Amino acid sequence: MIQWKPFIFQGQVHDLSHLHPKMVDYSHKSKNSEQIYHCSVQVIYGLHCFTRGKKAEETIDQALCYKDKREVRIFDFTRYELSKQLPEIIAKLLKSHCYHTGKGNFCVVEIMQSDGKTQEYEVYFQPSRSSKDVLTLYIQSAYMRDGKYSQIRPKRKKIDFHVVLLNTLTRKPIKMPK
């Protein structure tokens, strides 16, 4: 499992332990019956939750580079600060509006206020079944919808998170809602 090492820049330590893998238990009562199902989910956070790619013609300070086994990216202080909210966002997914992107993953959008204006914090995730009773929820990326990202938003259709969990658990396809 991914245990992110702290990022140290100019003598300041940026702790990433809030993004270490965690088990989250979800319970949901079926609308058509009294049945309640429980689901244990191993939540894993990816590198893109606190880093960003290089901008065109940008000169990179090598001290800002952070890498995992697959890639090297730039530590993003804004994404890092926002990432501190991710465990709470993930814990309340059953009560949030989730969206099917049509690209094999899903997202949840948190609305945040910054200097009097509304911004969208988008969290992209992909579920998978890791065992008979346990799912893995890989948090692929999380960022504010701004700048270059404002023009490349994927199509989104609302879907209940419990549908995502139940279908993943029972190995049913998760179709894009119409």
Secondary structure, 3 states (H helix, E strand, C coil): CCCCCCEEECCEEECCHHHCCEEEEEEEECCCCCCEEEEEEEEEEEEECCEECCCCCCCCCHHHEEECCCCEEEECHHHHHHHCCHHHHHHCHHHCCEEECCCCCEEEEEEEEECCEEEEEEEEEEEEECCCCEEEEEEEEEEECCHHHHHCCCCCEEECHHHHHHHHHCCCCCCCCC
